[in-house]
């Protein structure tokens, strides 16, 4: 995803006693900041509230072969506007792909057009538009041997971001199991090129790299601000929803995903980690809650939950359209479990501007705390 914010990159080199004082001050400041967030705009402020009560069918019974009708809260406007056209033209000119287009995201018109908040967002998809895996929920193209990496992509991506002058950028990618490091060095190079040009906050939504921790540490050491990896669904549904090749060992893909998220925290405990869950694929409430607990146990800070929407007839069918009220209950659960931030709503995706708004402010606050600790030495 793309967004930009200028932040001072100062290191806090303190004595042991001063470090402990800063930790205590940081804890108190985090509490104050949480209270400020609670008083500020809530996730509902980013959504419309003009949906009338819907009496249509929301869930398929076992064995039903029909398709559910789209409820009104999932209907979005057709993409349009000058900013939308400008971003699309620049992306084509620089030969860049976006997950917004490839995954047919329903929020593309709002994000690219700037929406009511006037901040344009786009999710850049690195390493091309062809994935080596074939997850049954995803409309991105697949192939055993995708085209070679574009060596100019890191610079082109950084140039596009600098031109747009956004607030926060999210970089995602296809899986590249054909590459020795899964493309980790390519992603890291892109982050470094971006950081050369500005103090933008960068989130990377990365693959699992087959659980290779060397790849994880390459990403962690690139200078990014948020490390994201999506668990996607509950453990029971993983073999049916995600690419089966992920089960290269005795563990399920979820456990591998949890290990990747845990490893990112191990290599940098201050790094914000993030994950996402799709709902509407026949998961139970107990399974969703357990997945949330598993993510929290892995040290994940931010969580998004959104409605799965079938991209084409060839993909998995929607079993249930989860109501906005139910999503709200999952948001409350996330807050109770201690996530730093939980975005839960029908149109929420792992990269969504409301989530970035909160994460950007949290990161700004953390940078300020480091600066305050640094100044206390003078």
Buried (B, 14 or more C-beta within 10 A) or exposed (E): BBBBBEBEEEEBEBEEEBEEBBEEBBEEBBEEBBEEBEEEEEBEEBBEEEBEEEEEBBEBEEEEEEEBEEBEBBEBEEBEBEBBEBBBEBBEEBEBBBBBBBBBBBBBBBBBBBBEBEBBBBBBBBBBBBBBBBBEBBBBEBEEEBEEBBEEBBBBBBBBBBEBEBBBBBBBBBBBBEBEBBBBBBBBBBBBBBBEBBBBBBBBBBBBBBBBBEBBBBBBEBBBBBBBBBBBBBBBBBBEBBBBEBBEEEBBBBBBBBBBBBBBBBBBEEBBBBBBBBBBBBBEEEBBBBBBEBBBEBBBBBBBBBBBBBBEEEBBBBBBBBBBEBBBEBBEBBBEBEBBBBBBBBBBBBBBBBBBBBBBBBBBBBBBBBBBBBEEEE
